[in-house]
C-alpha cells in the first residue's frame, strides 16, 4: 500500500488539484506564487526574501498569498511536498517491463529535473530546512514518508529477485536518501559538477552493493567516467 498522506494535499494543506475551471485557476495561482518565491529564494536567500517581494513578483495581493501559504515557511514545505509527490507516484506505479533499478534512476532524476541547474536555490532550501526548527521537523517528516514509499520499490525489487533479500527495504531506502541528499548538498557548492550524472553514478554504486547475485546492472561501453 502506497503511503501518500502528504502527497494528496500539497502546498502544505492547500489542495492544488482541480478539475473545473475555478480549481485549475486556483492551482495555477498557487504554482505561480511558489515559483516566484523559489526564484527569489535563489536570488536573495530565504531569510532576505520578504512576503512583500514574493507577492509583487507573483502579481498577487497579500490576501491571496495567505489563502495559499499561511507563513513563509509553508513555501519551503510546499517545495518538499512536491518532491515527496514524485516519490509517492514512483512507488504507486506498476511496471512489469522496467527494472526497479531503472525506476529508481527515473525517480531521482525527476526530483532534480526542475531545478537541477539552480545551485543557489538548493543552497537556500538546505539552509532554510537546517536552520529553522519548524522546517527541520517538517523535513524530517517528509523524509520519513519518502523512505517508507521508496522501501516499497526496494521490496518489489527483492520480490522480483533483483535485490538481495538480507537487507530490510527501509534500510535500503535510508541508504538511497543519504546518498542523494549528500550528492545534492555537495553539488550545490561546486559549480563544475553535473548533478544528473553524479546522482546516477551514486545509484549505480549503491546498486552494485545490494543487487542480487548475477543481477548486477551491466556497464555500458566506456562507462560513465
PEMOBEL-V930985 format. One record per backbone hydrogen bond with DSSP energy under -1.0 kcal/mol. CO is the residue of the C=O (numbers start at 1). NH is the residue of the N-H. If there is no record, write none. Layout:
co=CO nh=NH
co=CO nh=NH
//
This chain:
co=4 nh=8
co=20 nh=24
co=21 nh=25
co=22 nh=26
co=23 nh=27
co=24 nh=28
co=25 nh=29
co=26 nh=30
co=27 nh=31
co=28 nh=32
co=29 nh=33
co=30 nh=34
co=31 nh=35
co=32 nh=36
co=33 nh=37
co=34 nh=38
co=35 nh=39
co=36 nh=40
co=37 nh=41
co=38 nh=42
co=39 nh=43
co=40 nh=44
co=41 nh=45
co=46 nh=49
co=50 nh=54
co=51 nh=55
co=52 nh=56
co=53 nh=57
co=54 nh=58
co=55 nh=60
co=61 nh=65
co=62 nh=66
co=63 nh=67
co=65 nh=68
co=65 nh=69
co=72 nh=75
co=73 nh=77
co=74 nh=78
co=75 nh=79
co=76 nh=80
co=77 nh=81
co=78 nh=82
co=79 nh=83
co=80 nh=84
co=81 nh=85
co=83 nh=87
co=84 nh=88
co=85 nh=89
co=86 nh=90
co=87 nh=91
co=88 nh=92
co=89 nh=93
co=99 nh=103
co=100 nh=104
co=101 nh=105
co=102 nh=106
co=103 nh=107
co=104 nh=108
co=105 nh=109
co=106 nh=110
co=107 nh=111
co=108 nh=112
co=109 nh=113
co=115 nh=118
co=118 nh=122
co=119 nh=123
co=120 nh=124
co=121 nh=125
co=122 nh=126
co=123 nh=127
co=124 nh=128
co=125 nh=129
co=126 nh=130
co=127 nh=131
co=128 nh=132
co=132 nh=136
co=133 nh=137
co=134 nh=138
co=135 nh=139
co=136 nh=140
co=137 nh=141
co=138 nh=142
co=139 nh=143
co=140 nh=144
co=141 nh=145
co=142 nh=146
co=143 nh=147
co=144 nh=148
co=145 nh=149
co=146 nh=150
co=147 nh=151
co=150 nh=154
co=151 nh=155
co=152 nh=156
co=153 nh=157
co=154 nh=158
co=155 nh=159
co=156 nh=160
co=157 nh=162
co=157 nh=163
co=162 nh=212
co=168 nh=172
co=169 nh=173
co=170 nh=174
co=171 nh=175
co=172 nh=176
co=173 nh=177
co=174 nh=178
co=175 nh=179
co=176 nh=180
co=177 nh=181
co=178 nh=182
co=179 nh=183
co=180 nh=184
co=181 nh=185
co=182 nh=186
co=183 nh=187
co=184 nh=188
co=186 nh=189
co=187 nh=190
co=190 nh=193
co=194 nh=198
co=195 nh=199
co=196 nh=200
co=197 nh=201
co=198 nh=202
co=199 nh=203
co=200 nh=204
co=201 nh=205
co=202 nh=206
co=203 nh=207
co=204 nh=208
co=206 nh=209
co=207 nh=211
co=210 nh=164
co=212 nh=215
co=220 nh=223
//
